[in-house]
Amino acid sequence: MRKLLTVRPGPRILVAVSCLVAALIVALLPVPPGATPAAAATTEDSAVTKSGVKGKYDDFSGLKVTVHQTEGLHSQSVRVSWDGGAPTRPSASFNVDYLQIMQCWGDDPSGPDREQCVFGAGTTTGAGNGRVVRYGTGTTAGSEEDPQEDTKYTGSFPFVPFRPANGEPATTSSHDYTYFGPLDSNEQKASRTFSNGSGETQFEVQDGIQADYLGCGVNTAAAGSTPAPRPCWLVVVPRGVHEANGNEIANPDSDRLVSSPLSATNWAQRIVFRLDFQPVDNFCPEGQPERAVPGSELADDAVSSWGPKLCTSQGNTFTFNREAEELARGEVLGATEDTPAMGVTVDPVVQAGDGPRVVHAPLAVSGLVIAFFIEGPSGVMQEMKLTPRLVAKMLTHSYVHDVPWANVCDPSYCDSLDAAHLKGNPLYFTQDKEFLDLNPGYADLAAQVDPMSLMVPQGDSDTTRIVWNWLQSDKDARDFLSGKPDENGMRVNPYFKELNLADESDLTNFPKSDPTVKPGINYDPSYALATYTVLDLDPYTSDLHDGAVKTRRGNNGRTTVYAQPQDQAPPKVVNVAPAPGLRCVMAIVDAASAARYGLQTAALRNADGNFVKPSVESLQAGVGDMKAYPDNSAVLKPDPSRAKGQAYPLTAVTYAAASVNQAAKDRKAYADLIRYAAGPGQTQGLAAGQLPPGYAPLPAKLRRQAEAAAADLERGDPGSDSSTGDPNANGSGGGAAGGDTGGNSSGAGGGGSSAGGTSGGSSSSPSAAAAPNGSASPSSGPQQNAAATRQGITPGDILGVIRWVLLAVLFLGGISGLAGPVMLRYAQRRIP
């Protein structure tokens, strides 16, 4: 009788099973990106929190305020949050219990004095009256006098003058706007605390370039010494329910604080934060040749960030100039050995005739966004969904109050209060049923809110065409632009219907063709008439960045309010900033500027019907859905009609374009910039030399294309293009080495590998795929070979190959380990 044996796996079986398990684990591990970017710096790295103090009349000792970035600053927005404050009453006038925030300069380590602070640009209701320290209302003489104030500021209307950092004279009156005024001051007169005692705001800080009177970041060290950028200060003055003299606001629903935060008693409650700025002086060594880089504003923040690293590590000084892409293309075509140039563009440079080749290299992935700053009853609105048709309504001024209107009217000078040609349309987008169906939270906006028109930049741009193409790719928007009313009967402004906006695919500007003229708001018929137009109501922004700044300030700069003449001065229309709590501003801006100023961005409906916000992932998905231009395989064409899945519809890639008809030293300098942009410049972060927020890293395929284009540019024209037989040989150097220019890399991470393939419009022959359009093949020169060898396979590709090789080895080892014992046992059974 046989004994029952306990079977234990032998060593070979254990090894085999282990190999199979290891193979499975390796197969499931993610492949690291080809050039894994370092962890991006966050604003929290330099966050500082401070507490308030118990004041003479109001107790702020429970208040804690945090400034979430205090280092590495330039002109941007910083988040300021607080808790432990007294709730601001839900009154539109913000009469009591709020925070007043300002930026100041000052070289004293203990902080600034009152004369060094930007505050008092106007007398906005409910937020302290200008720079007035003692303000007599005319009813009770001296009732607002501050007993703690010394005799330095005297007179019937005493004020604290502003003393600029640049050594220029101090202001001479409480409304002296020599250095800053209502349209460019960054002061926050009243920031709201909510019912739970917390609050939050984005504060616009200004460096010494934007505000030389503050001088933040300007070098204060003696010549020859180590540079010492001037720090500045953020000052928070909490306000309670008491005036500077102790008088309490008994009825805050109707009465308000009128004393200034610069009054001595109020100033004593201040909370001060030091702000350290990036240097704004010329950080490049003297004597280096300086080269201008003009072109698309989409690349501004990126190239400006790379500049300091390039000038110190490579000896090249580059200055980015925002410029219409068409002008930049002209400079590229006109480049010579005496006038070098490299432009940044979205559309390719089209070469006519047999002129010198132009190399195109991808620089950055970004896009346009619709940014907004809208204050609702519970705080700043965070989300918004927009369809192409809603944006078409805004761009055509089809809402009644997006064209001039009058609140005082007489048949002798106006036809009606509102423009008759828009009768029946909603007053604002916030009253449009289509908008409210998508955004029900906006139904509760305060009745006093006067939404401003969608701000757009002036002039022509490649990026503007992308917006119109997005509208034209949508049937509802196209029908609306053609004159078909929406489901609720809203019609396009007839002055825009005549412009063929539904079909003009190459439109590169935003027209404002409504001729309506109305008398200034609050016009007094006893004085001479002053009128305003659409351009007064909705002025253009000077560029995308300007739109972001104006959105952050909550004021588009409209001049619509009638100003009564004084001292025989002619009447005019002026700007009156919306009161805190009533701001409703939107603008088309670039994603980098929106991120820089902490703006909310709308989710836009793409070709699949998905509402997508701009993000690294959605921008990269947008690149993945692009195809190359039919006549230039080196450049991807933004095409919102192809943006599907989670692709953001207003994505764009900016390209460095440079002619080979330049001196060797200039070609090398521009090639070095391209190499840096495609390499270290794709590391996301806030430090100089990194890729700022608002950009997505270039997919690996575009990085390889940029490296190949840099090598091609540095090599110059070998003089063999005319014999290649390529009809585009004289028009567009710098295609992708070893593959197409995009098309099939949807969702590829920065530096991650992407599948091969051919993009629309490029040849499918092996030679065409291997050689940049208009450049020599990869085997035609040592520099091209070096670039292809170095960048053709990224670290991510190598790790991917190794992973599958290792998987195969482990799997085969496991099978072999299992097969041995099985075969041996089988053989034993066969033995009689």
PECOR-V949887 format. One record per residue. N is the residue number from 0. RES is the residue in one small letter. PSI is psi in whole degrees, -180 to 180 (none if undefined). NEAR is the number of other C-alpha atoms within 8 Angstrom. Layout:
N&RES&PSI&NEAR + N&RES&PSI&NEAR
This chain:
0&m&131&2 + 1&r&149&3 + 2&k&142&4 + 3&l&127&4 + 4&l&141&4 + 5&t&118&4 + 6&v&123&4 + 7&r&141&4 + 8&p&136&7 + 9&g&169&6 + 10&p&-39&6 + 11&r&-36&11 + 12&i&-41&11 + 13&l&-43&9 + 14&v&-42&10 + 15&a&-46&14 + 16&v&-40&11 + 17&s&-41&9 + 18&c&-42&12 + 19&l&-41&12 + 20&v&-44&8 + 21&a&-40&9 + 22&a&-41&13 + 23&l&-42&9 + 24&i&-44&8 + 25&v&-39&9 + 26&a&-33&9 + 27&l&-14&6 + 28&l&139&6 + 29&p&147&4 + 30&v&128&7 + 31&p&150&8 + 32&p&157&12 + 33&g&-38&13 + 34&a&78&10 + 35&t&117&9 + 36&p&146&9 + 37&a&154&6 + 38&a&126&6 + 39&a&138&9 + 40&a&146&8 + 41&t&158&7 + 42&t&-22&8 + 43&e&-14&7 + 44&d&-28&7 + 45&s&27&9 + 46&a&143&11 + 47&v&134&10 + 48&t&135&8 + 49&k&157&8 + 50&s&156&10 + 51&g&-177&13 + 52&v&163&10 + 53&k&118&9 + 54&g&-177&9 + 55&k&-33&6 + 56&y&-32&6 + 57&d&144&10 + 58&d&113&9 + 59&f&18&12 + 60&s&-21&8 + 61&g&-4&10 + 62&l&131&12 + 63&k&125&12 + 64&v&135&12 + 65&t&128&11 + 66&v&119&13 + 67&h&-7&13 + 68&q&124&13 + 69&t&2&13 + 70&e&158&9 + 71&g&32&9 + 72&l&155&12 + 73&h&-163&10 + 74&s&112&9 + 75&q&-171&10 + 76&s&144&11 + 77&v&144&13 + 78&r&132&12 + 79&v&124&12 + 80&s&159&12 + 81&w&160&12 + 82&d&170&11 + 83&g&16&9 + 84&g&162&12 + 85&a&131&10 + 86&p&137&13 + 87&t&132&13 + 88&r&144&9 + 89&p&54&6 + 90&s&139&8 + 91&a&-21&8 + 92&s&-8&9 + 93&f&60&17 + 94&n&-37&14 + 95&v&170&14 + 96&d&74&15 + 97&y&176&15 + 98&l&140&13 + 99&q&129&15 + 100&i&138&13 + 101&m&159&13 + 102&q&139&13 + 103&c&157&13 + 104&w&174&14 + 105&g&127&12 + 106&d&-4&9 + 107&d&127&6 + 108&p&-20&4 + 109&s&-11&4 + 110&g&180&10 + 111&p&165&12 + 112&d&175&7 + 113&r&-28&9 + 114&e&-2&8 + 115&q&12&13 + 116&c&141&12 + 117&v&102&12 + 118&f&147&9 + 119&g&23&12 + 120&a&79&12 + 121&g&-178&9 + 122&t&61&9 + 123&t&134&11 + 124&t&134&8 + 125&g&17&12 + 126&a&32&13 + 127&g&136&13 + 128&n&96&14 + 129&g&-141&13 + 130&r&16&14 + 131&v&131&16 + 132&v&-49&16 + 133&r&125&14 + 134&y&110&13 + 135&g&128&13 + 136&t&-15&7 + 137&g&-9&5 + 138&t&-43&5 + 139&t&103&7 + 140&a&127&7 + 141&g&12&8 + 142&s&-21&8 + 143&e&12&12 + 144&e&144&11 + 145&d&114&12 + 146&p&-18&6 + 147&q&-9&6 + 148&e&138&9 + 149&d&-173&5 + 150&t&10&5 + 151&k&-38&4 + 152&y&102&10 + 153&t&177&8 + 154&g&176&5 + 155&s&-32&5 + 156&f&74&10 + 157&p&153&12 + 158&f&159&12 + 159&v&116&12 + 160&p&155&11 + 161&f&129&11 + 162&r&110&11 + 163&p&158&12 + 164&a&-21&12 + 165&n&8&8 + 166&g&2&6 + 167&e&167&7 + 168&p&152&6 + 169&a&161&8 + 170&t&158&11 + 171&t&-1&6 + 172&s&169&7 + 173&s&-16&13 + 174&h&36&9 + 175&d&110&7 + 176&y&34&8 + 177&t&-40&6 + 178&y&-35&6 + 179&f&150&10 + 180&g&-169&10 + 181&p&-28&8 + 182&l&-17&8 + 183&d&3&6 + 184&s&141&10 + 185&n&7&12 + 186&e&148&11 + 187&q&108&9 + 188&k&-29&11 + 189&a&109&12 + 190&s&129&13 + 191&r&142&13 + 192&t&132&16 + 193&f&179&11 + 194&s&-24&8 + 195&n&8&7 + 196&g&2&11 + 197&s&164&13 + 198&g&166&11 + 199&e&144&11 + 200&t&160&8 + 201&q&122&11 + 202&f&131&10 + 203&e&112&12 + 204&v&148&11 + 205&q&132&13 + 206&d&-177&16 + 207&g&-12&13 + 208&i&-47&8 + 209&q&-34&7 + 210&a&88&10 + 211&d&-20&11 + 212&y&-14&9 + 213&l&-36&14 + 214&g&23&14 + 215&c&126&16 + 216&g&-6&16 + 217&v&140&12 + 218&n&125&11 + 219&t&3&8 + 220&a&155&9 + 221&a&157&5 + 222&a&134&4 + 223&g&-10&4 + 224&s&168&6 + 225&t&130&5 + 226&p&141&7 + 227&a&91&8 + 228&p&135&15 + 229&r&127&13 + 230&p&163&13 + 231&c&-170&15 + 232&w&144&14 + 233&l&123&12 + 234&v&127&12 + 235&v&124&11 + 236&v&106&13 + 237&p&142&11 + 238&r&138&12 + 239&g&-122&9 + 240&v&7&10 + 241&h&144&13 + 242&e&173&12 + 243&a&-23&14 + 244&n&7&11 + 245&g&-10&7 + 246&n&131&7 + 247&e&141&7 + 248&i&105&12 + 249&a&-34&5 + 250&n&83&6 + 251&p&-13&9 + 252&d&-18&7 + 253&s&-28&6 + 254&d&157&9 + 255&r&161&10 + 256&l&138&13 + 257&v&-12&11 + 258&s&153&14 + 259&s&151&13 + 260&p&-14&10 + 261&l&-5&11 + 262&s&144&14 + 263&a&-45&12 + 264&t&-43&12 + 265&n&-40&13 + 266&w&-29&11 + 267&a&-18&7 + 268&q&2&13 + 269&r&151&11 + 270&i&125&10 + 271&v&132&9 + 272&f&131&10 + 273&r&137&10 + 274&l&125&11 + 275&d&128&14 + 276&f&154&15 + 277&q&151&10 + 278&p&138&9 + 279&v&-8&12 + 280&d&174&7 + 281&n&106&4 + 282&f&-3&7 + 283&c&147&9 + 284&p&141&7 + 285&e&149&4 + 286&g&-10&4 + 287&q&143&9 + 288&p&137&6 + 289&e&132&8 + 290&r&128&10 + 291&a&144&10 + 292&v&95&12 + 293&p&158&12 + 294&g&-155&16 + 295&s&133&15 + 296&e&-19&9 + 297&l&-25&10 + 298&a&-1&12 + 299&d&-57&11 + 300&d&-37&10 + 301&a&-53&11 + 302&v&-38&9 + 303&s&-32&10 + 304&s&-36&13 + 305&w&-27&15 + 306&g&-50&13 + 307&p&-38&12 + 308&k&-39&10 + 309&l&-40&15 + 310&c&-24&13 + 311&t&-30&10 + 312&s&-25&6 + 313&q&-6&8 + 314&g&21&8 + 315&n&129&12 + 316&t&121&12 + 317&f&139&11 + 318&t&119&10 + 319&f&133&11 + 320&n&117&9 + 321&r&129&9 + 322&e&147&10 + 323&a&136&11 + 324&e&-35&15 + 325&e&-38&7 + 326&l&-40&9 + 327&a&-40&14 + 328&r&-37&12 + 329&g&-39&8 + 330&e&-36&11 + 331&v&-45&15 + 332&l&-26&10 + 333&g&5&7 + 334&a&142&13 + 335&t&-179&9 + 336&e&-25&8 + 337&d&-24&7 + 338&t&76&8 + 339&p&154&11 + 340&a&145&12 + 341&m&122&14 + 342&g&162&15 + 343&v&126&15 + 344&t&165&15 + 345&v&-50&13 + 346&d&154&8 + 347&p&160&11 + 348&v&123&11 + 349&v&117&6 + 350&q&127&12 + 351&a&143&6 + 352&g&-149&5 + 353&d&37&6 + 354&g&176&7 + 355&p&151&10 + 356&r&152&15 + 357&v&126&16 + 358&v&135&15 + 359&h&129&17 + 360&a&128&16 + 361&p&136&15 + 362&l&-50&14 + 363&a&151&14 + 364&v&123&15 + 365&s&-151&16 + 366&g&175&13 + 367&l&150&12 + 368&v&160&13 + 369&i&105&10 + 370&a&151&15 + 371&f&154&13 + 372&f&100&15 + 373&i&124&10 + 374&e&121&13 + 375&g&-177&13 + 376&p&-22&9 + 377&s&13&6 + 378&g&-167&8 + 379&v&131&8 + 380&m&137&8 + 381&q&-28&5 + 382&e&152&8 + 383&m&139&8 + 384&k&136&12 + 385&l&136&13 + 386&t&162&8 + 387&p&-37&13 + 388&r&-38&12 + 389&l&-43&11 + 390&v&-35&10 + 391&a&-39&12 + 392&k&-40&11 + 393&m&-44&13 + 394&l&-21&9 + 395&t&11&10 + 396&h&49&13 + 397&s&-5&13 + 398&y&144&14 + 399&v&-45&14 + 400&h&18&9 + 401&d&3&15 + 402&v&161&13 + 403&p&142&14 + 404&w&166&11 + 405&a&140&13 + 406&n&2&8 + 407&v&130&9 + 408&c&144&10 + 409&d&136&8 + 410&p&-21&7 + 411&s&-19&4 + 412&y&-1&7 + 413&c&154&10 + 414&d&-41&7 + 415&s&171&10 + 416&l&-46&10 + 417&d&159&10 + 418&a&123&12 + 419&a&-30&6 + 420&h&-7&6 + 421&l&14&11 + 422&k&132&8 + 423&g&-18&6 + 424&n&156&11 + 425&p&153&10 + 426&l&-44&9 + 427&y&169&11 + 428&f&-28&10 + 429&t&-6&9 + 430&q&7&10 + 431&d&125&9 + 432&k&-37&7 + 433&e&-43&7 + 434&f&-45&13 + 435&l&-30&13 + 436&d&-35&7 + 437&l&-29&8 + 438&n&68&10 + 439&p&-23&7 + 440&g&-15&6 + 441&y&-3&9 + 442&a&-21&9 + 443&d&12&7 + 444&l&144&9 + 445&a&142&8 + 446&a&-26&4 + 447&q&-13&5 + 448&v&131&9 + 449&d&89&7 + 450&p&135&10 + 451&m&155&10 + 452&s&159&10 + 453&l&116&11 + 454&m&141&13 + 455&v&154&12 + 456&p&153&12 + 457&q&154&10 + 458&g&-176&7 + 459&d&146&8 + 460&s&147&12 + 461&d&-37&11 + 462&t&-30&10 + 463&t&-39&12 + 464&r&-34&13 + 465&i&-40&12 + 466&v&-49&9 + 467&w&-40&11 + 468&n&-35&12 + 469&w&-44&14 + 470&l&-42&14 + 471&q&-19&12 + 472&s&-7&10 + 473&d&126&12 + 474&k&-43&7 + 475&d&-43&9 + 476&a&-41&14 + 477&r&-42&14 + 478&d&-43&11 + 479&f&-46&14 + 480&l&-27&14 + 481&s&-9&11 + 482&g&-3&10 + 483&k&128&9 + 484&p&156&11 + 485&d&-178&9 + 486&e&-20&5 + 487&n&7&6 + 488&g&2&8 + 489&m&135&10 + 490&r&156&12 + 491&v&146&15 + 492&n&120&11 + 493&p&-25&8 + 494&y&-19&8 + 495&f&-21&13 + 496&k&-30&12 + 497&e&-8&6 + 498&l&-1&6 + 499&n&41&10 + 500&l&-20&10 + 501&a&-21&11 + 502&d&-12&7 + 503&e&92&7 + 504&s&-13&8 + 505&d&24&5 + 506&l&125&8 + 507&t&16&10 + 508&n&171&10 + 509&f&102&10 + 510&p&151&4 + 511&k&83&8 + 512&s&3&6 + 513&d&125&9 + 514&p&9&6 + 515&t&137&9 + 516&v&134&9 + 517&k&157&11 + 518&p&152&15 + 519&g&145&15 + 520&i&136&11 + 521&n&29&9 + 522&y&136&13 + 523&d&108&7 + 524&p&-12&6 + 525&s&-9&4 + 526&y&173&8 + 527&a&155&7 + 528&l&140&9 + 529&a&130&11 + 530&t&171&11 + 531&y&158&15 + 532&t&-177&12 + 533&v&-38&15 + 534&l&-24&9 + 535&d&-40&10 + 536&l&-39&13 + 537&d&72&14 + 538&p&150&11 + 539&y&151&9 + 540&t&153&11 + 541&s&-28&8 + 542&d&-176&8 + 543&l&-41&14 + 544&h&-42&9 + 545&d&-37&9 + 546&g&-37&16 + 547&a&-42&15 + 548&v&-45&9 + 549&k&-34&11 + 550&t&-43&16 + 551&r&-38&13 + 552&r&-12&8 + 553&g&29&12 + 554&n&120&13 + 555&n&1&11 + 556&g&14&10 + 557&r&143&11 + 558&t&95&11 + 559&t&-15&13 + 560&v&129&12 + 561&y&130&15 + 562&a&120&9 + 563&q&141&8 + 564&p&144&10 + 565&q&140&6 + 566&d&45&4 + 567&q&13&5 + 568&a&147&6 + 569&p&150&7 + 570&p&157&12 + 571&k&169&11 + 572&v&140&13 + 573&v&171&10 + 574&n&136&9 + 575&v&115&6 + 576&a&137&10 + 577&p&143&8 + 578&a&151&10 + 579&p&137&11 + 580&g&-12&12 + 581&l&17&14 + 582&r&135&15 + 583&c&93&13 + 584&v&140&15 + 585&m&153&13 + 586&a&151&13 + 587&i&118&14 + 588&v&175&15 + 589&d&154&14 + 590&a&-35&13 + 591&a&-42&13 + 592&s&-37&13 + 593&a&-42&16 + 594&a&-39&10 + 595&r&-36&11 + 596&y&15&14 + 597&g&38&11 + 598&l&149&13 + 599&q&148&10 + 600&t&144&13 + 601&a&148&13 + 602&a&124&12 + 603&l&143&14 + 604&r&128&14 + 605&n&-172&15 + 606&a&-22&13 + 607&d&-2&8 + 608&g&6&6 + 609&n&142&11 + 610&f&117&10 + 611&v&132&12 + 612&k&155&10 + 613&p&132&12 + 614&s&171&8 + 615&v&-46&10 + 616&e&-44&9 + 617&s&-31&14 + 618&l&-42&16 + 619&q&-36&18 + 620&a&-36&15 + 621&g&-40&19 + 622&v&-41&16 + 623&g&-27&13 + 624&d&-1&15 + 625&m&156&14 + 626&k&158&12 + 627&a&158&17 + 628&y&140&12 + 629&p&-33&8 + 630&d&10&6 + 631&n&96&14 + 632&s&-4&16 + 633&a&-10&16 + 634&v&129&14 + 635&l&137&12 + 636&k&122&11 + 637&p&127&11 + 638&d&93&11 + 639&p&-25&13 + 640&s&-15&11 + 641&r&-6&8 + 642&a&103&16 + 643&k&175&12 + 644&g&-122&6 + 645&q&25&10 + 646&a&135&15 + 647&y&129&16 + 648&p&-20&14 + 649&l&34&13 + 650&t&147&13 + 651&a&151&14 + 652&v&130&14 + 653&t&144&15 + 654&y&140&14 + 655&a&126&14 + 656&a&128&16 + 657&a&140&13 + 658&s&148&15 + 659&v&-5&13 + 660&n&59&11 + 661&q&164&13 + 662&a&151&10 + 663&a&-38&8 + 664&k&-35&6 + 665&d&-40&9 + 666&r&-41&13 + 667&k&-41&10 + 668&a&-46&9 + 669&y&-36&11 + 670&a&-38&13 + 671&d&-39&10 + 672&l&-45&9 + 673&i&-43&14 + 674&r&-42&11 + 675&y&-43&11 + 676&a&-40&12 + 677&a&-14&15 + 678&g&-104&9 + 679&p&-27&9 + 680&g&-10&12 + 681&q&4&13 + 682&t&120&13 + 683&q&139&14 + 684&g&-179&12 + 685&l&-12&12 + 686&a&159&8 + 687&a&136&9 + 688&g&-10&12 + 689&q&173&15 + 690&l&115&15 + 691&p&163&12 + 692&p&148&10 + 693&g&-8&13 + 694&y&155&12 + 695&a&140&13 + 696&p&145&15 + 697&l&134&17 + 698&p&155&15 + 699&a&-38&15 + 700&k&-39&15 + 701&l&-30&12 + 702&r&-43&13 + 703&r&-38&14 + 704&q&-42&15 + 705&a&-42&17 + 706&e&-43&14 + 707&a&-40&16 + 708&a&-38&16 + 709&a&-44&15 + 710&a&-41&12 + 711&d&-44&14 + 712&l&-45&14 + 713&e&-36&11 + 714&r&-35&8 + 715&g&-172&10 + 716&d&115&10 + 717&p&-5&6 + 718&g&15&5 + 719&s&3&8 + 720&d&-35&14 + 721&s&-16&8 + 722&s&4&5 + 723&t&-23&7 + 724&g&0&7 + 725&d&118&8 + 726&p&-18&5 + 727&n&12&10 + 728&a&-30&15 + 729&n&10&16 + 730&g&-23&14 + 731&s&82&20 + 732&g&167&17 + 733&g&39&18 + 734&g&-177&19 + 735&a&135&18 + 736&a&121&15 + 737&g&19&9 + 738&g&-174&11 + 739&d&180&16 + 740&t&-2&16 + 741&g&-122&15 + 742&g&-51&15 + 743&n&20&12 + 744&s&34&14 + 745&s&128&11 + 746&g&5&10 + 747&a&134&14 + 748&g&163&13 + 749&g&119&15 + 750&g&-10&16 + 751&g&154&14 + 752&s&158&14 + 753&s&156&10 + 754&a&151&6 + 755&g&180&7 + 756&g&-176&7 + 757&t&143&13 + 758&s&158&13 + 759&g&137&10 + 760&g&-8&11 + 761&s&156&13 + 762&s&148&7 + 763&s&2&7 + 764&s&150&6 + 765&p&-38&6 + 766&s&-39&7 + 767&a&-36&11 + 768&a&-29&16 + 769&a&-23&12 + 770&a&137&14 + 771&p&142&17 + 772&n&119&15 + 773&g&3&14 + 774&s&168&13 + 775&a&160&10 + 776&s&161&10 + 777&p&-20&11 + 778&s&9&8 + 779&s&-6&8 + 780&g&153&7 + 781&p&-37&7 + 782&q&-41&9 + 783&q&-42&14 + 784&n&-42&11 + 785&a&-43&8 + 786&a&-43&12 + 787&a&-38&13 + 788&t&-39&8 + 789&r&-38&7 + 790&q&-7&9 + 791&g&-35&10 + 792&i&117&9 + 793&t&166&12 + 794&p&-35&9 + 795&g&-39&15 + 796&d&-44&11 + 797&i&-46&9 + 798&l&-35&10 + 799&g&-44&9 + 800&v&-47&8 + 801&i&-39&8 + 802&r&-46&10 + 803&w&-34&9 + 804&v&-47&8 + 805&l&-40&9 + 806&l&-46&12 + 807&a&-44&9 + 808&v&-48&8 + 809&l&-40&12 + 810&f&-46&11 + 811&l&-39&8 + 812&g&-42&10 + 813&g&-44&14 + 814&i&-44&10 + 815&s&-42&9 + 816&g&-38&13 + 817&l&-35&12 + 818&a&-36&8 + 819&g&-57&9 + 820&p&-38&10 + 821&v&-48&8 + 822&m&-40&8 + 823&l&-44&8 + 824&r&-39&8 + 825&y&-42&8 + 826&a&-38&8 + 827&q&-37&7 + 828&r&-28&7 + 829&r&-16&6 + 830&i&125&5 + 831&p&none&3
